[in-house]
């Protein structure tokens, strides 16, 4: 385990800061926010995936092309990152391609975030997101530890076999249904038996899906509510738009692969619940994973017909929703201008630099 004192010493020796990011997931969003706060940027890309960063050249001061994403953590690249005063911004692709072991034990570069906390996003972790939601007294779907007990509509949350970034979620209504659908996915090679055994089975929460995005660090004055978005998924999104009769006539294998985002807002009378939920979650994480949340997080939720908020997923790093940067009214209410997570990160890093508190917002 990398000692926090090591990272604090490194960042306290930094002068002109640079923002670094892995070239996937939300790198454009992060770098755009960094440029708005006049930071230099660097993006580490896997060969063949550097196109967007070359095309949107305004936001990337340096593009480093690697054979594999994992090479970002090589001793050579770590030294370059430190020597160029770089703070790395974590997102889902960073945690997947580098892995928790590397991030926690050998990546000696300041990360804007609590690197001990990233693994809690995985439902297989001991003190996982369910644990944190329970500690925060935030409602989440009922869990079925034994598939034989399934007696209502549920969603089985399992990792895809060959694509670690994707989840092969599927819905079931009974144990028989679970057996049929899981066996079909096993035969198709979409999932593995090992991952199925570790899968979470949640009661399917019915309502309006909204992802609530927040921001907080140890130097923040409060928990910021950044905005709301909803996910566009293939192929379930447009399938759901078909009339029921057509749905019954079509035999397709539905998937929940996220391909985009659409903005949303919430009626004003429900804002109190949303804001309190963010405050409670931050307080719980601080108790369980000191120093707590550093940066953005998302509570992906369902609003039921009774106007109850149920959190079905938690993101403990940049959630990856660039649409918020141009559509959220909530940052405008607070700061007088509309911006997203990338800009909010850069604002906090700039403030920490000016106040000599950088060592409080990196690990």
Residue pairs with C-beta under 8 A, 6 or more apart in sequence:
1 104
1 105
2 104
2 105
2 106
2 107
2 108
2 115
4 363
6 108
7 108
7 110
7 111
7 359
7 362
7 363
8 359
8 362
10 82
10 108
10 109
10 110
11 87
11 110
11 358
11 359
11 362
12 358
12 359
14 85
14 87
14 110
14 358
15 85
16 40
16 85
17 39
17 40
17 85
17 86
17 87
17 349
17 353
18 39
18 40
18 41
18 42
18 61
18 84
18 85
18 86
18 87
19 30
19 31
19 34
19 39
19 40
19 41
19 42
19 86
19 87
19 89
19 346
19 349
20 41
20 42
20 43
20 44
20 81
20 86
20 87
20 88
20 89
20 109
21 27
21 30
21 31
21 41
21 42
21 43
21 44
21 88
21 89
21 91
21 94
22 43
22 44
22 69
22 72
22 88
22 91
22 93
22 94
22 97
22 98
23 43
23 44
23 45
23 46
23 49
23 50
23 53
23 63
23 69
24 46
24 49
24 69
24 91
24 93
24 97
25 91
25 92
25 93
25 94
25 318
25 320
26 91
26 92
26 318
26 319
26 320
26 321
26 322
26 341
26 342
27 43
27 53
27 91
28 52
28 53
28 56
28 59
28 322
29 318
29 320
29 321
29 322
29 325
29 340
29 341
29 342
30 89
30 91
30 318
30 341
30 342
30 345
31 41
31 43
31 59
31 60
31 342
32 59
32 325
32 342
32 343
33 325
33 339
33 340
33 341
33 342
33 343
33 344
33 345
33 346
33 347
34 40
34 41
34 59
34 342
34 345
34 346
35 41
35 58
35 59
36 339
36 342
36 343
36 346
37 343
37 346
37 347
37 349
37 350
39 346
39 349
39 350
40 61
40 62
41 59
41 60
41 61
41 62
42 60
42 61
42 62
42 63
42 64
42 81
42 84
42 86
43 53
43 60
43 62
43 63
43 64
44 64
44 66
44 69
44 71
44 72
44 77
45 53
45 63
45 64
45 65
45 66
46 65
46 66
46 67
46 68
46 69
47 65
47 66
47 67
50 63
50 65
53 59
53 60
53 63
54 60
54 63
64 77
66 72
68 97
69 93
69 97
69 98
70 97
70 98
70 99
70 102
71 77
72 97
72 98
73 98
73 102
73 106
73 107
78 107
78 108
78 109
81 88
81 109
82 108
82 109
86 109
86 110
87 110
87 111
87 112
87 349
87 358
87 362
88 94
88 109
88 110
88 111
88 112
89 111
89 112
89 113
89 295
89 318
89 345
90 103
90 111
90 112
90 113
90 115
90 118
90 295
90 317
90 318
91 317
91 318
91 320
92 165
92 315
92 317
92 318
92 320
93 165
94 103
94 317
95 103
95 118
95 121
95 317
96 164
96 165
98 107
100 118
100 119
103 111
103 115
103 118
104 115
104 116
104 119
107 115
110 358
110 362
110 363
111 362
111 363
112 294
112 295
112 345
112 348
112 349
112 361
112 362
113 294
113 295
113 317
113 362
113 363
114 289
114 291
114 292
114 293
114 294
114 363
115 363
116 289
116 363
117 285
117 289
117 293
117 316
118 316
118 317
119 125
120 127
120 128
120 129
120 131
120 132
120 289
120 314
120 316
121 128
121 129
121 314
121 315
121 316
121 317
122 128
123 129
123 130
123 157
123 198
123 200
124 198
127 288
127 289
129 313
129 314
129 316
130 140
130 143
130 200
131 288
132 281
132 284
132 285
132 288
132 314
133 139
133 140
133 281
133 311
133 314
134 140
135 284
135 287
135 288
136 280
136 281
136 283
136 284
136 285
137 280
137 284
138 277
138 280
138 281
138 299
138 309
138 311
139 308
139 309
139 310
139 311
140 202
140 310
140 311
140 312
141 202
141 203
141 204
141 205
141 310
141 312
142 202
142 203
143 200
143 201
143 202
143 203
144 150
144 154
144 201
144 202
144 203
145 201
147 175
147 178
147 179
147 201
148 175
149 175
150 172
150 173
150 174
150 175
150 177
150 178
150 201
151 174
152 173
152 203
152 204
153 171
153 172
153 173
153 203
153 204
153 206
154 171
154 172
154 173
154 178
154 201
154 202
154 203
154 204
155 169
155 170
155 171
155 172
155 201
155 202
155 204
156 169
156 170
156 171
156 172
156 178
156 181
156 182
156 199
156 200
156 201
157 167
157 169
157 199
157 200
157 201
157 202
158 167
158 168
158 169
158 170
158 191
158 195
158 196
158 198
158 199
159 166
159 167
159 168
159 191
159 195
159 198
159 199
160 166
160 167
160 168
160 190
160 191
161 168
161 189
161 190
161 191
161 192
161 195
162 189
166 257
167 256
168 185
168 190
168 191
168 255
169 256
170 181
170 182
170 185
170 254
171 204
172 178
172 181
172 201
178 201
182 191
182 196
185 191
186 192
186 193
186 196
188 253
202 312
205 302
205 304
205 310
205 312
206 302
206 304
206 305
207 302
207 303
207 304
207 305
207 310
208 302
208 303
209 230
209 231
209 300
209 301
209 302
210 228
210 229
210 230
210 264
210 266
210 300
210 301
210 302
210 303
211 228
211 229
211 230
211 231
211 298
211 299
211 300
211 301
211 319
211 321
212 225
212 228
212 274
212 277
212 278
212 298
212 299
212 300
212 301
213 225
213 226
213 227
213 228
213 229
213 296
213 297
213 298
213 319
213 321
213 324
213 341
214 223
214 224
214 225
214 226
214 278
214 281
214 282
214 296
214 297
214 298
214 299
215 223
215 224
215 226
215 295
215 296
215 297
215 341
215 344
215 345
215 348
216 222
216 223
216 224
216 278
216 282
216 292
216 293
216 294
216 295
216 297
217 293
217 294
217 295
217 348
217 352
217 360
217 361
218 291
218 292
218 294
218 360
218 361
219 348
219 351
219 352
219 355
219 357
219 360
219 361
220 348
223 275
223 278
223 279
223 282
224 331
224 334
224 344
225 271
225 274
225 275
225 278
225 330
225 334
226 296
226 324
226 328
226 330
226 331
226 340
226 341
226 344
227 263
227 324
227 327
227 328
227 329
227 330
227 331
227 340
228 263
228 264
228 265
228 266
228 324
228 328
228 330
229 261
229 262
229 263
229 264
229 321
229 323
229 324
229 327
230 261
230 262
230 263
230 264
231 258
231 260
231 261
231 262
232 258
232 259
232 260
232 261
232 262
233 255
233 256
233 257
233 258
233 259
234 255
234 257
234 259
235 252
235 254
235 255
236 254
236 255
236 256
239 247
239 250
239 252
239 254
242 250
261 321
261 322
261 323
261 324
262 323
263 323
263 324
263 327
263 328
265 329
266 274
266 303
270 303
270 307
273 307
273 309
274 309
277 299
277 301
277 309
277 311
278 299
281 293
281 297
281 299
281 314
282 292
282 293
285 292
285 293
286 292
286 293
291 360
291 363
293 316
294 361
294 362
294 363
295 317
295 318
295 345
295 348
295 361
296 315
296 317
296 318
296 319
296 341
296 344
296 345
297 314
297 315
297 316
297 317
297 319
298 314
298 315
298 319
298 321
299 311
299 314
300 311
300 312
300 313
300 314
300 315
301 309
301 310
301 311
301 312
302 309
302 310
302 312
303 309
304 310
318 341
318 342
318 345
319 341
321 340
321 341
322 340
322 342
324 340
324 341
325 338
325 339
325 340
325 341
325 342
325 343
326 338
326 340
327 338
328 338
328 339
328 340
329 338
331 337
331 338
331 339
331 340
331 344
332 338
348 361
349 358
349 361
351 357
352 358
352 360
352 361
